[in-house]
């Protein structure tokens, strides 16, 4: 019962945007002691799921979501070394993610990454204005199962076909699934350009990524 209480308080802290209080709650949970993986799954990640539900319903807006991401990361920074030490970093796969060449917007990516991590993905962030060759190099280096192409503008979304073509030319296309993300994307258009899917919502994107990876919900 005590475990459920601290998990709920952690989730509440993310939902309430309590950057100042999250560290003390993490330390309290570790002192019980609770497993770092459980603190992440049942506390921080649950809080991000609540934030997602409120964002979808219009109860929260993007500035608040960004602060929730800060709270999530403040807690995760304390847990990451412990997760690595215990070998308890459960993931559904590795994702290489970057905002596509010609686009320097960061908001979508900055929201998507903690949402993806909260759902078991290890995310390699390539940043913004990422050219095709950097995506190719990152696939070779990190051996991801999925590649995320972020875009905020229709003009850069249309560059998807060139990025996919570069991955095909490098002989790497059959190793990865490719998903586009951002307000300008369209799933049918993405598939016509050679990607596997697209989503304009990070939480819906999680569902699509898990489906592409066969990881379930």
Secondary structure, 3 states (H helix, E strand, C coil): CHHHHHHHHHHHHHHCCCHHHHHHHHHHHHHCCCCHHHHHHHHHHHHHHHHHHHHHHCCCCHHHHHHHHHHHHHHHHHHHHHHHHHCCCCCCEEEEEEEECCCCCCHHHHHHHHHHHHCCEEEEECCCCECHHHHHHHHHHHCCCEEEEECCCHHHHCCHHHHHHHHHHCCCHHHCEEEEECCCCCHHHHHHCCCCEEECCHHHHHHHHHHHHCCCC
